[in-house]
Amino acid sequence: MIRSLSCFVRLGPCSRNAFALVAVLATSAAAYGCVTLGCSEADCNDNFSIITTTADRTWAAGEYALEISVDGDEVSCSYTWTNPPEPGGSGVFVQCSEAVAVSVNAAMRCTVTTNGGAISQSCTPSPGHSVQGITVRGTPARVDVVVRRDGDVIGERSFTPRYQVSYPNGEACGPECRGDAQEWELP
C-alpha cells in the first residue's frame, strides 16, 4: 500500500515511516474491531432469598403456615413437615404465588479446598438437619414474614434487601442480575 501511494506522491524517508506506522495502527485497529466477543448464554433472575434455620439445625414436625408481605402484597402458604430428608432424599417445595416459593431441604455441609490458584467446593447433606428457604422473584424493597407452626407464631421479621449485581456471562455480555440472600435463625 505504501509503494502504491508513493508512486503518486513523493514522500521523504520520515514521511514514509510515519505513514507506515499510521497504516499499521489503522490495520490493527480494524482487526481489533472485528474480534467477536464469545459470550455464554447463562440466564439469571433477580431475586431475594431468606435462608431460615434453627439453633440446632433441625426442623420440627408440624403444620407450617407462612404469611409473607412483599412490598405490601400479601401472600400465604402452608405445608406439612413430618420427617426430615435423609441424604439423597427430597424435602418440601411449595409455590405460594407466581413470585414466592418456599422449600425445606437438607442442610448442606460444605468444604472449600484451595490448591494453588484453584478453589473447589464440595457439599454433602447433613443428616437430620434442615433449612427452610423462601425465594421472592424480583427486587422487592421490603419483605415481612410470619412463620407459624401448629398455629403458634415461631418467628416474625422484616427484611430490607441489599442487592448485589452479578453478570453470569461477564459484564460485557449481560444480562445484569440483582440478588440478595439473608439468614434468619428461628428458636
C-alpha positions in Angstrom: 0.0 0.0 0.0 2.9 2.4 0.8 4.5 1.6 -2.5 1.4 2.3 -4.5 0.8 5.6 -2.7 4.4 6.6 -3.0 4.1 6.2 -6.8 1.5 9.0 -6.7 3.0 11.1 -4.0 6.7 11.6 -3.4 7.3 11.1 0.3 10.5 11.6 2.1 12.0 8.9 4.4 10.5 10.3 7.6 7.1 10.8 5.9 7.1 7.2 4.6 8.0 5.8 8.1 5.2 7.9 9.7 2.7 6.8 7.0 3.8 3.2 7.5 3.2 3.5 11.3 -0.3 5.0 10.7 -1.1 2.2 8.2 -0.1 -0.5 10.8 -2.1 1.2 13.6 -5.1 1.5 11.3 -4.9 -2.1 10.3 -4.5 -3.2 13.9 -7.5 -1.1 15.0 -9.6 -2.5 12.2 -8.6 -6.1 13.0 -9.3 -5.5 16.7 -12.8 -4.2 15.9 -13.5 -7.4 14.0 -12.8 -9.6 17.0 -16.1 -11.1 18.3 -16.7 -11.5 22.0 -17.6 -15.1 22.9 -20.5 -14.9 25.4 -22.2 -17.8 27.1 -26.0 -17.8 27.3 -26.4 -18.3 31.0 -29.6 -16.6 32.3 -30.5 -15.4 35.7 -33.4 -13.9 37.6 -33.5 -11.1 40.1 -34.4 -12.4 43.5 -34.3 -12.1 47.2 -33.8 -15.3 49.4 -34.3 -15.9 53.1 -32.4 -18.9 54.4 -34.2 -19.9 57.6 -32.6 -22.2 60.2 -33.0 -23.2 63.8 -30.3 -23.1 66.5 -29.8 -26.9 66.3 -30.5 -27.1 62.5 -33.4 -29.4 63.0 -36.9 -28.7 61.6 -39.6 -29.8 64.0 -42.5 -31.8 62.6 -45.8 -29.9 62.3 -48.2 -27.8 60.2 -46.4 -24.7 58.9 -48.1 -21.6 57.7 -46.3 -18.5 56.3 -47.7 -15.0 55.9 -45.4 -13.1 53.6 -45.8 -9.4 52.6 -43.8 -8.4 49.5 -43.8 -4.6 49.2 -47.3 -4.7 50.8 -48.7 -7.5 48.6 -49.8 -10.3 50.9 -49.0 -14.0 50.2 -49.7 -17.0 52.3 -48.9 -20.7 52.0 -48.6 -23.8 54.1 -47.0 -27.2 54.2 -46.8 -30.2 56.5 -43.3 -31.3 57.7 -43.3 -34.8 59.0 -39.8 -36.2 58.6 -36.6 -34.6 57.6 -35.0 -35.7 54.3 -32.2 -38.2 54.6 -29.1 -37.8 52.4 -30.2 -38.1 48.8 -33.9 -37.7 49.9 -36.2 -34.9 48.9 -37.7 -32.1 51.0 -40.8 -30.0 50.6 -41.5 -27.4 47.8 -44.5 -25.1 47.8 -45.2 -22.4 45.1 -47.0 -19.8 47.2 -47.6 -17.4 44.3 -46.1 -16.6 41.0 -43.3 -14.7 42.7 -42.9 -16.5 46.1 -41.8 -20.1 46.8 -40.9 -22.0 50.0 -38.8 -25.1 50.3 -37.4 -27.2 53.1 -34.3 -29.3 52.3 -31.4 -31.0 54.0 -28.8 -28.6 55.4 -25.5 -28.9 53.5 -22.1 -29.2 55.0 -19.5 -27.7 52.6 -15.8 -27.9 52.4 -13.6 -25.4 50.4 -10.3 -26.7 49.1 -7.6 -24.5 47.7 -4.8 -26.0 45.5 -2.5 -23.4 44.0 -4.8 -20.9 42.2 -7.7 -23.3 42.0 -10.6 -23.3 44.5 -13.1 -26.0 44.7 -16.1 -26.6 47.0 -17.7 -30.0 47.9 -21.0 -30.2 49.7 -22.8 -33.1 51.4 -26.2 -33.3 53.2 -26.1 -33.1 57.0 -28.4 -36.0 58.2 -31.3 -34.8 60.4 -30.5 -31.1 59.8 -32.8 -29.0 57.5 -33.2 -25.4 56.3 -36.2 -23.5 55.0 -35.7 -21.3 52.0 -38.0 -18.5 51.0 -37.4 -17.2 47.5 -39.0 -14.0 46.2 -38.6 -13.3 42.4 -37.9 -9.7 41.5 -36.3 -6.9 43.6 -38.7 -6.0 46.4 -37.7 -3.2 48.7 -39.2 -4.9 51.8 -40.3 -8.4 52.8 -42.2 -9.1 56.0 -42.5 -12.8 57.1 -44.5 -14.5 59.9 -43.9 -18.3 60.4 -46.4 -20.4 62.3 -46.1 -24.0 63.4 -49.3 -25.7 64.5 -50.9 -22.3 64.8 -48.3 -20.7 67.1 -46.0 -17.9 65.8 -42.4 -19.1 65.9 -40.9 -16.2 64.1 -41.7 -12.8 62.7 -39.3 -10.5 60.9 -38.9 -7.7 58.4 -36.2 -7.7 55.7 -34.7 -4.9 53.7 -32.7 -6.5 50.8 -29.3 -5.1 49.8 -28.9 -6.3 46.3 -25.6 -7.2 44.7 -25.2 -7.0 40.9 -23.8 -10.0 39.0 -23.1 -10.9 35.4 -23.2 -14.6 34.8 -21.7 -14.3 31.3 -19.4 -11.4 32.0 -20.2 -7.7 32.3 -19.8 -7.1 28.6 -22.3 -9.8 27.6 -25.2 -9.4 30.0 -27.7 -10.0 31.5 -27.3 -8.0 34.6 -28.9 -9.7 37.7 -29.6 -8.4 41.2 -29.8 -10.7 44.2 -29.5 -10.9 47.9 -29.7 -13.8 50.4 -30.1 -13.2 54.2 -30.1 -15.7 57.0 -32.7 -16.0 59.7 -32.5 -18.2 62.8 -35.7 -19.3 64.4 -36.0 -20.6 68.0 
